[in-house]
Amino acid sequence: MAGIDESREFIPVRIAVLTVSDTRTLEDDRSGAVLAERIERDGHIVAERMILRDERDEIAAQLRRWCARPEVDAIITTGGTGLTGRDVTVEAHRDVYEKEIEAFGTLFTMVSVEKIGTSAIQSRACAGVAKGTYLFALPG
């Protein structure tokens, strides 16, 4: 498998991070904090970070706002990918996508099975592209 081409110039990606939760705040949002820390650790930029409730229309509206901003290259959401009635992040993402990256969910499940076994089927990670911005929905 090919690795990273070290001869190419590193260009940081500007990533917006959205935590979807009815109960978390920026002070106790561990998932969003870990994502932001790893983004910066790897030399990328956290363009913005926020928390929204599990409301499909609100999530989709924020994703669209970020997709319209040239200073946001990618968006990562965490939370709201499960199977309960309040988990609507995947649906909000799909409302925004121009194209879905179907293989991302499959690959995410394969990696998750190695870590958490068959519980991986309960997560609906997905990814897509809208307005030239890459969007990724990850479990919380």
C-alpha positions in Angstrom: 0.0 0.0 0.0 1.3 3.5 -0.9 2.2 5.8 1.9 2.4 9.6 2.2 4.6 11.2 -0.4 7.0 13.2 1.8 8.4 15.1 -1.2 5.1 17.0 -1.6 4.5 20.3 0.2 2.3 19.9 3.3 -0.9 22.0 3.0 -3.0 22.2 6.2 -6.7 21.5 5.8 -9.1 23.9 7.5 -11.7 21.8 9.3 -14.9 22.7 11.1 -15.9 20.5 13.9 -19.5 20.0 14.9 -20.6 18.0 17.9 -24.3 16.9 17.8 -25.7 16.4 21.3 -28.7 17.4 23.3 -26.7 17.3 26.5 -23.1 18.4 25.9 -21.5 21.8 26.2 -18.1 23.0 24.9 -16.8 22.5 28.4 -17.7 18.8 28.7 -17.6 17.8 25.0 -14.9 15.2 25.0 -15.4 13.9 21.4 -15.2 17.4 19.9 -12.2 18.2 22.0 -10.3 15.1 21.0 -11.1 15.8 17.3 -9.9 19.4 17.6 -6.7 18.4 19.4 -5.8 15.7 16.9 -6.6 18.1 13.9 -4.2 20.7 15.4 -1.6 18.1 16.4 -1.4 16.8 12.9 -0.8 20.4 11.6 -4.3 21.2 10.3 -6.5 24.1 11.4 -9.7 24.0 13.4 -11.7 26.6 11.4 -14.6 26.6 13.8 -16.0 24.4 16.5 -19.5 24.2 17.9 -22.3 22.1 19.4 -25.8 21.7 18.0 -28.8 19.8 19.3 -30.0 16.7 17.5 -32.2 18.7 15.1 -32.0 17.6 11.5 -32.8 21.0 10.0 -30.4 22.9 12.3 -27.6 20.5 11.5 -28.1 20.7 7.8 -28.3 24.5 7.9 -25.0 24.7 9.7 -23.4 22.2 7.3 -24.6 24.4 4.4 -23.2 27.6 6.0 -19.8 26.0 6.4 -19.8 24.6 2.9 -20.5 28.1 1.6 -17.4 29.5 3.4 -14.1 29.3 1.4 -12.1 29.1 4.6 -13.6 25.7 5.4 -12.1 22.8 3.4 -13.7 19.9 5.4 -16.3 19.3 8.1 -16.3 16.6 10.7 -19.4 16.0 12.8 -19.4 13.7 15.9 -22.5 12.3 17.5 -26.0 11.5 16.3 -25.1 8.6 14.1 -26.7 5.9 16.1 -30.1 4.2 15.8 -32.3 6.1 18.2 -35.1 8.4 17.1 -33.0 11.5 18.0 -30.0 10.4 15.9 -30.4 12.4 12.8 -26.9 13.5 11.8 -26.7 11.1 8.9 -30.0 12.3 7.5 -28.8 15.9 7.9 -25.6 15.1 6.1 -27.4 13.4 3.2 -29.7 16.5 2.9 -26.5 18.5 2.1 -24.4 16.1 0.0 -24.1 16.6 -3.7 -22.2 13.2 -3.9 -21.9 10.6 -1.2 -18.7 8.7 -0.6 -20.3 5.3 0.0 -17.2 3.4 0.6 -16.3 5.6 3.6 -19.1 4.0 5.8 -18.0 0.5 4.8 -14.4 1.2 5.5 -15.3 2.8 8.9 -17.3 -0.3 9.8 -14.5 -2.6 8.9 -12.0 -0.6 11.1 -14.6 -0.4 13.9 -15.2 -4.2 13.9 -11.5 -4.7 14.8 -11.9 -2.4 17.8 -15.5 -3.0 19.1 -16.7 -6.2 17.4 -20.2 -6.6 16.0 -21.3 -3.4 17.9 -19.9 -1.6 14.9 -23.2 -2.3 13.1 -24.9 0.3 15.4 -22.9 3.2 13.9 -23.8 4.9 10.7 -20.7 6.8 9.8 -20.9 8.5 6.4 -19.1 11.0 4.1 -19.8 13.1 1.1 -19.0 16.3 -0.8 -20.9 19.5 -1.2 -19.7 22.8 -2.8 -16.2 21.4 -2.9 -16.2 20.7 0.9 -15.7 17.2 2.3 -18.1 16.2 5.1 -17.6 13.3 7.5 -20.1 12.1 10.1 -18.5 10.1 12.9 -20.0 8.5 16.0 -19.7 10.4 19.2 
